[in-house]
Amino acid sequence: MPDVRPDAQPSTPVVVRLFRDALHEYGRHIENVPPPGRGGPVGRLSNAAWTAAHGAATLDKWVNAYCAAAERDPWCADFEAQPHSAPVAFLDAQAAFERVRARAEDYVVNLAEGDLARVAPVRPDSFLEGQRVGHLLIRAVAHLFAHAGELSVTSSLLRRADLGLPGALPGAYGAPLGPAEAGDAGLPILARFVLDAREAFLVVAEGVPVPAQRGAFDRLNSGGWIVAHIAEQEDQYWSVHAQLLEADPWLAEAHVRFGDPASQPPYPEALAALRAALARGTPYLESLTAERLAEVVRRSRIPERGDQRVQDLLLLQGTHLYALAGELAAISSLAGGEDPDLPRTMAHTIAWTGGAGA
């Protein structure tokens, strides 16, 4: 491993910084699963050992094989060849993740902005053929945060303290801005990431069964609270502060801000507020350019964070959306809901061709 973390260097791309934060957060959430959750499944949730192994194997495939053109980790390749019902030892899965993580860290340490736009040498039988390194790294970030959210539900059900997602993002949050290249390079990749995350969260929110909407499970947030909380952040970030619009009146009285106690807002109202917040914020997000990532939009409710730039909010909200989509999907699964297959297509990020705002 290198002696110096790449996210300590000003030139390190923010996508690489975010990817490393995702690796850290996923490792934390694997470690946080208590012993009772490391064996068989909890309710209808996937076995935590299987989830840890799936995260490791997918990371190994997308980053170490597809981006770095390296050989697969044998344990991960064998895991993927087994049926979903095959037993997995938790410690083996955890060890596999740490091996794969170390190889991924070695790969990204020397990546520069221009490397993110390179087409990855993906095997021709993959649906990701022709995609760029930047997309695959962002896709790995989304996948890791979604499954960290799932693992957090397992841990919470077994009375472990909530670690908080997406975490502090110490590598990416507050990072220097990347070079803003001349010419029209299209929408920055972080804005695309957030647009994809919003669409994925909405798909999950629209499929939540009624028991999960109302908070049927002890120690877990109600679906209504999760959806209203995300809607409130969307409304505050992209409408109230970014566009200087009035706050949504229902959300202003819902008491679902960061730090508010858990509650059970009516789900139909929460979902309607989410749809409205997404609609109001979309034009702003679609208008962003690399130059605008430096604009200060608001002051954080967490005092030590201080002023927040557009880039900071994109990082926080994209990862938060995928993490809570994973949590909401897990809670839905406990009530009989279908697997939404996160992170889903990520069509906005797939369309990124590199350049400014990488």
Buried (B, 14 or more C-beta within 10 A) or exposed (E): EEEEBBBEEEEBBBBBBBBBBBBBBBBBBBEBBEEBBBEEBBEEBBBBBBBBBBBBBBBBBBBBBBBBEBEBBEBBBEBBEEEEEEEBEBEBBBBBBEBBBEBBBBBBBEBEBBBBBEEBEBEEEBEBEEBBBBBBBBBBBBBBBBBBBBBBBBBBBBEBEEBEBBBBBBBBBBBBBBBBBEEEBBBBBBBBBBBBBBBBBBBBBEBBBEBBBBBBBEEBBBBBBBBBBBBBBBBBBBBBBBEEBEBBEBBBEBBBBEEEEEBBBBBEBBBBBBBBBBEBBBEBBEEBBBEBBEEEBBEBEEEEBEEBBBBBBBBBBBBBBBBBBBBBBBBBBBBEBEEBEBBBEBEBBBEBEBBBBB
